[in-house]
Amino acid sequence: MMKACRLAELAFVGGLAALLLCPAEAQTALPGFRMPSDNIFCMVAPPMVGHPVADLRCDMVEITSRLPPRPASCQFSWGRSFDIAQNGNTGVRLCVSDTTRDESQPVLSYGATWTQSGFSCLSTNGGLACANATGHGFFLAKAEQDLF
């Protein structure tokens, strides 16, 4: 489970990787939700020193579509984590060593909308659409993942 941690960004060709650095005393769970299918789990990371905006990150348990090639700089899990910053111009696929999977998070029922920190997510039977206030984000489903 992601806790309130310092977010460090690592650049790589074709996107952005996020690395969470968690001090031992960080114990506060981040706001988020999970889909009814328990295939997608999302959390908002607050602004931090060196990263002055919040980020919405969603992780998928299962993907049936073909993943894009793993960047050479990625030494961790690739292709199942997605992020959009409050001021981001597009959603990004992440290389991560942690997870947002937290089964204690509330379920976002199909047809419901979740809003937090300038992000909005719509849960449907066909997948999850999340965007920041400027309309940039991602659509996630087992068979397809679109970044916009």
VEXLUMKOL-340151 format. One record per atom (N, C-alpha, C, O): residue in one letter; x, y, z. Coordinates in steps of 0.05 Angstrom, whole numbers, padded with zeros to 5 digits, always signed. Atoms other than C-alpha are relative to their C-alpha. Example, Ala and Ser with C-alpha at 12.3 -4.5 7.8 and 13.67 -1.06 7.14 Angstrom:
<pts>
a+00018-00024+00000;a+00246-00090+00156;a+00018+00024+00000;a+00039+00024+00013;s-00016-00024-00001;s+00273-00021+00143;s-00015+00022+00014;s-00005+00044+00018;
</pts>
This chain:
<pts>
m+00017-00023+00000;m+00000+00000+00000;m+00018+00025+00000;m+00038+00026+00014;m-00015-00026+00000;m+00025+00070-00016;m-00007+00015+00025;m-00031+00016+00033;k+00003-00017-00023;k+00034+00113+00045;k+00007+00028-00008;k+00017+00033-00030;a-00009-00027+00005;a+00046+00188+00050;a+00031+00000-00001;a+00043-00005+00020;c-00028+00003+00004;c+00116+00189+00022;c+00010+00023-00017;c-00006+00038-00029;r-00012-00020+00017;r+00164+00235-00014;r+00002-00012-00028;r+00010-00035-00031;l+00001+00010+00028;l+00156+00228-00090;l+00025+00011-00014;l+00029+00035-00016;a-00023-00008+00016;a+00220+00228-00130;a-00005-00009-00028;a-00015-00031-00033;e+00005+00006+00028;e+00216+00230-00206;e+00025-00009-00014;e+00047+00003-00009;l-00022+00010+00016;l+00262+00191-00252;l-00008+00002-00029;l-00028-00011-00037;a+00007-00003+00028;a+00261+00210-00325;a+00011-00024-00016;a+00032-00034-00010;f-00010+00020+00019;f+00266+00156-00379;f-00012+00006-00027;f-00032+00021-00029;v+00009-00005+00028;v+00256+00155-00454;v-00029-00008-00002;v-00036-00030+00005;g+00028+00006+00005;g+00182+00159-00471;g-00018+00004+00024;g-00042-00003+00021;g+00019-00004-00021;g+00154+00178-00404;g+00013+00008+00026;g+00035+00020+00026;l-00009-00009-00026;l+00163+00189-00330;l-00003-00023+00020;l-00024-00037+00020;a+00002+00021-00020;a+00177+00140-00274;a-00002+00014+00027;a+00011+00035+00032;a+00003-00011-00027;a+00157+00154-00202;a+00011-00020+00020;a+00004-00043+00019;l-00011+00017-00021;l+00194+00127-00143;l-00008+00012+00027;l-00003+00036+00032;l+00009-00010-00026;l+00163+00134-00074;l+00021-00007+00021;l+00028-00030+00024;l-00019+00003-00021;l+00212+00144-00017;l-00015+00003+00026;l-00024+00025+00033;c+00016+00000-00024;c+00177+00125+00048;c+00016-00001+00025;c+00029-00021+00031;p-00014+00002-00026;p+00206+00144+00115;p-00015-00019+00018;p-00039-00023+00015;a+00012+00020-00018;a+00192+00093+00170;a-00024+00012+00015;a-00042-00003+00021;e+00023-00011-00015;e+00146+00142+00206;e-00024+00007-00017;e-00045+00014-00006;a+00023-00006+00018;a+00100+00152+00145;a-00021-00022+00003;a-00016-00044-00005;q+00020+00020-00006;q+00037+00117+00166;q-00028+00008-00011;q-00047-00007-00007;t+00026-00010+00009;t-00020+00158+00134;t-00007-00011-00027;t+00007-00007-00046;a+00009+00010+00026;a-00059+00122+00080;a-00009+00023-00017;a-00020+00043-00007;l+00007-00021+00019;l-00071+00163+00018;l-00029-00004-00009;l-00039-00026-00009;p+00028+00002+00009;p-00142+00179-00008;p+00000-00015-00026;p+00017-00011-00044;g+00002+00015+00025;g-00164+00131-00062;g-00025-00017-00001;g-00044-00014+00015;f+00023+00018+00004;f-00212+00077-00086;f+00010-00025-00015;f+00032-00026-00024;r-00005+00024+00017;r-00215+00009-00120;r-00025-00005-00016;r-00047+00003-00009;m+00023+00006+00017;m-00259-00015-00176;m-00014-00025+00010;m-00002-00041+00025;p+00015+00023-00009;p-00314-00067-00163;p+00013-00027-00008;p+00010-00047+00006;s-00013+00024+00010;s-00273-00118-00203;s+00025-00007+00016;s+00036-00029+00013;d-00026+00002-00014;d-00213-00109-00156;d+00023-00003-00019;d+00043-00016-00013;n-00022+00001+00020;n-00171-00102-00219;n+00015+00027-00001;n+00038+00028-00010;i-00013-00026+00001;i-00156-00027-00212;i-00002+00013+00028;i-00024+00014+00040;f-00002-00013-00026;f-00133+00010-00149;f+00013+00027-00004;f+00033+00029-00018;c-00010-00027+00005;c-00122+00085-00147;c+00004+00015+00026;c-00011+00011+00045;m-00005-00017-00023;m-00093+00135-00098;m+00011+00027-00009;m+00024+00029-00030;v-00011-00026+00005;v-00075+00209-00096;v+00023+00005+00019;v+00021+00002+00043;a-00024-00007-00015;a-00005+00228-00074;a+00000+00031+00002;a-00003+00044-00019;p+00001-00029-00003;p-00004+00299-00045;p+00025+00014-00010;p+00045+00001-00015;p-00024-00015+00007;p+00044+00354-00065;p+00022-00005+00021;p+00016-00008+00044;m-00022+00005-00018;m+00113+00345-00035;m+00023+00019-00007;m+00022+00033-00028;v-00024-00017+00006;v+00179+00383-00031;v+00013-00010-00026;v+00018-00034-00029;g-00012+00007+00026;g+00208+00384-00101;g-00020-00009-00020;g-00013-00012-00044;h+00021+00008+00018;h+00142+00363-00132;h-00026+00013+00011;h-00041+00001+00026;p+00020-00017-00013;p+00091+00418-00117;p-00029-00005-00008;p-00047+00010-00001;v+00028+00006+00008;v+00029+00385-00148;v-00006-00029+00008;v+00011-00046+00011;a+00009+00027-00006;a-00012+00323-00130;a+00000-00017-00025;a-00001-00006-00047;d+00001+00019+00022;d-00011+00261-00173;d-00022-00021+00006;d-00025-00028+00029;l+00018+00022-00003;l-00065+00209-00185;l+00013-00024-00013;l+00022-00023-00036;r-00012+00024+00011;r-00037+00139-00194;r-00020-00023+00003;r-00032-00027+00023;c+00016+00023+00000;c-00076+00077-00213;c+00016-00024-00009;c+00031-00022-00028;d-00013+00025+00006;d-00049+00006-00214;d-00020-00021-00008;d-00042-00023+00003;m+00017+00022+00010;m-00078-00053-00252;m+00012-00027+00008;m+00036-00031+00008;v-00009+00027-00007;v-00075-00125-00229;v+00004-00017-00025;v+00024-00031-00027;e-00001+00016+00024;e-00089-00157-00296;e-00004+00017-00025;e-00022+00034-00026;i+00002-00013+00026;i-00079-00131-00367;i+00001-00022-00021;i+00019-00039-00020;t+00000+00020+00021;t-00096-00173-00428;t+00012+00010-00026;t+00019-00006-00043;s-00012-00011+00024;s-00069-00126-00481;s+00030-00002+00002;s+00042-00007+00024;r-00030+00001+00001;r+00004-00127-00503;r+00011+00025+00012;r+00003+00047+00005;l-00013-00024-00012;l+00048-00081-00461;l+00020+00011-00019;l+00032-00003-00035;p-00021-00012+00015;p+00093-00031-00494;p+00027-00011+00010;p+00029-00020+00033;p-00026+00010-00009;p+00167-00050-00491;p+00009+00014+00026;p+00004+00038+00030;r-00010-00010-00026;r+00199-00041-00422;r+00024+00019-00007;r+00042+00011-00022;p-00023-00018+00004;p+00246+00020-00422;p+00025-00012+00012;p+00023-00026+00033;a-00026+00011-00010;a+00319+00001-00412;a+00005+00010+00029;a+00018-00005+00044;s-00005-00011-00026;s+00320+00045-00350;s-00019-00012+00022;s-00015-00006+00046;c+00019+00011-00020;c+00263+00006-00316;c+00010-00027+00011;c+00012-00047-00003;q-00009+00024-00013;q+00288-00045-00266;q-00022-00012+00018;q-00017-00032+00032;f+00021+00009-00017;f+00221-00055-00232;f-00024-00009-00016;f-00021-00017-00040;s+00024+00008+00013;s+00149-00072-00250;s-00007+00021-00022;s-00008+00045-00016;w+00006-00018+00022;w+00130-00043-00318;w-00027-00004-00012;w-00036-00027-00016;g+00024+00001+00017;g+00065-00026-00352;g-00027-00002+00012;g-00047+00000-00002;r+00025+00004-00013;r+00011-00037-00301;r-00008+00024+00019;r-00028+00023+00032;s+00005-00024-00017;s+00015+00031-00265;s-00001+00025-00017;s+00014+00028-00037;f+00005-00023+00016;f-00010+00097-00292;f-00002+00024+00018;f-00011+00022+00041;d-00001-00024-00016;d-00003+00169-00268;d-00008+00024-00017;d-00003+00025-00041;i+00005-00026+00011;i-00029+00238-00283;i+00005+00021+00022;i-00006+00018+00044;a-00004-00021-00019;a-00005+00301-00248;a-00022+00021-00002;a-00035+00022-00023;q+00020-00021+00001;q-00052+00358-00230;q+00004+00018-00024;q-00016+00027-00036;n-00006-00018+00022;n-00018+00400-00283;n+00011-00016-00024;n+00023-00003-00042;g-00011+00016+00021;g+00001+00342-00329;g-00014+00003-00027;g-00037+00009-00028;n+00011-00003+00028;n-00008+00345-00405;n-00008-00027-00012;n-00021-00027-00032;t+00009+00026+00009;t-00018+00270-00413;t+00004-00020+00023;t+00022-00016+00040;g-00004+00022-00019;g-00025+00207-00371;g+00026-00014-00008;g+00034-00014-00032;v-00024+00014+00006;v+00038+00165-00366;v-00001-00028+00012;v-00015-00033+00033;r-00003+00027-00011;r+00054+00091-00356;r+00026+00001+00016;r+00046+00013+00008;l-00022-00002-00019;l+00102+00080-00298;l+00015-00026+00003;l+00005-00048-00001;c-00017+00021-00010;c+00159+00036-00276;c+00000+00003+00030;c+00009+00024+00040;v+00003-00004-00029;v+00147+00023-00202;v+00010-00025+00015;v+00012-00047+00005;s-00009+00022-00018;s+00172-00018-00143;s-00019-00003+00023;s-00014-00017+00042;d+00020+00002-00021;d+00109-00009-00101;d-00027-00004-00013;d-00029-00009-00037;t+00027+00003+00011;t+00034-00013-00109;t-00020+00018+00014;t-00016+00026+00037;t+00022-00014-00012;t-00030+00025-00097;t-00021-00019+00009;t-00042-00011+00021;r+00020+00020-00007;r-00067-00040-00085;r-00005+00000+00031;r+00013-00005+00046;d+00008-00002-00028;d-00104-00031-00019;d-00029-00008+00001;d-00047+00008-00005;e+00028+00010-00001;e-00166-00073-00009;e-00017+00012+00021;e-00041+00006+00023;s+00017-00014-00020;s-00188-00030+00049;s-00011+00027-00011;s-00028+00039+00001;q+00011-00025+00013;q-00201+00029+00001;q-00029-00005-00008;q-00036-00028-00014;p+00028+00004+00008;p-00274+00041-00015;p-00003-00007-00030;p+00014+00000-00046;v+00007+00008+00027;v-00305+00011-00078;v-00014+00024-00014;v-00033+00035-00004;l+00014-00020+00016;l-00323+00061-00133;l-00019-00015-00018;l-00010-00027-00038;s+00021+00016+00014;s-00388+00030-00159;s-00001+00008-00030;s+00005+00031-00037;y+00004-00006+00028;y-00400+00026-00234;y-00021+00022-00003;y-00042+00021+00009;g+00017-00022+00004;g-00432+00090-00258;g+00005+00024+00019;g-00006+00045+00015;a-00006-00021-00019;a-00403+00130-00200;a+00024+00016-00008;a+00042+00006-00022;t-00023-00017+00005;t-00354+00188-00203;t+00013+00007+00026;t+00000+00011+00046;w-00016-00006-00024;w-00298+00201-00153;w+00016+00025-00007;w+00028+00027-00028;t-00015-00025+00004;t-00266+00270-00145;t+00017+00005+00024;t+00009+00001+00047;q-00019-00005-00022;q-00205+00289-00104;q+00022+00017-00011;q+00033+00010-00032;s-00024-00015+00006;s-00151+00342-00108;s+00001+00009-00030;s+00023+00010-00041;g+00000-00009+00028;g-00173+00366-00178;g-00001-00023-00020;g+00000-00017-00044;f+00003+00023+00018;f-00179+00295-00207;f-00028-00010+00001;f-00042-00007+00021;s+00027+00012+00002;s-00243+00262-00230;s+00003-00027-00014;s+00016-00029-00035;c-00001+00026+00012;c-00252+00188-00245;c-00029-00011-00002;c-00044-00008+00017;l+00026+00012+00005;l-00313+00154-00275;l+00003-00030-00003;l+00018-00040-00020;s-00001+00030+00001;s-00323+00079-00262;s-00023-00010-00017;s-00046-00003-00013;t+00020+00012+00017;t-00360+00040-00316;t+00005-00030-00002;t+00027-00039+00005;n-00004+00028+00005;n-00370-00033-00333;n+00022-00005-00020;n+00036-00025-00019;g-00021+00003+00020;g-00322-00021-00391;g+00027+00009+00008;g+00046+00005-00007;g-00026-00009-00009;g-00266+00010-00351;g-00001+00024+00017;g-00023+00032+00027;l-00002-00023-00017;l-00242+00070-00312;l+00012+00023-00016;l+00033+00020-00028;a-00011-00025+00013;a-00232+00141-00341;a+00006+00020+00022;a-00011+00027+00038;c-00008-00020-00019;c-00192+00190-00299;c+00014+00023-00014;c+00028+00019-00033;a-00012-00024+00012;a-00171+00261-00315;a+00005+00022+00021;a-00008+00022+00042;n-00004-00024-00017;n-00143+00324-00284;n-00019+00022-00009;n-00036+00017-00026;a+00019-00022+00006;a-00179+00391-00287;a+00002+00010-00028;a-00017+00022-00038;t-00003-00008+00028;t-00152+00404-00357;t-00008-00022-00020;t-00005-00018-00044;g+00010+00021+00017;g-00180+00339-00384;g+00021-00021-00009;g+00016-00037-00026;h-00021+00019+00007;h-00114+00300-00389;h+00000-00023+00020;h-00006-00019+00044;g+00000+00023-00018;g-00108+00230-00360;g+00003-00026-00014;g+00020-00030-00031;f-00002+00027+00011;f-00121+00158-00378;f-00027-00015+00002;f-00044-00008+00018;f+00022+00018-00001;f-00173+00105-00393;f+00012-00028+00004;f+00031-00035-00010;l-00012+00026-00006;l-00159+00036-00363;l-00021-00022-00001;l-00042-00020+00011;a+00016+00024+00001;a-00190-00031-00380;a+00019-00023-00005;a+00042-00018-00015;k-00018+00022+00005;k-00160-00101-00384;k+00010-00001-00028;k+00034-00006-00033;a-00007+00004+00029;a-00160-00101-00460;a+00013+00025-00012;a+00025+00023-00033;e-00013-00024+00011;e-00137-00029-00470;e+00005+00021+00021;e-00009+00022+00041;q-00007-00022-00018;q-00103+00029-00436;q+00007+00023-00018;q+00026+00021-00034;d-00004-00024+00017;d-00106+00098-00468;d+00010+00023+00018;d-00001+00027+00039;l-00011-00023-00014;l-00065+00158-00446;l-00008+00025-00016;l-00005+00025-00041;f+00008-00024+00014;f-00091+00227-00463;f+00006+00025+00015;f+00000+00047+00006;
</pts>
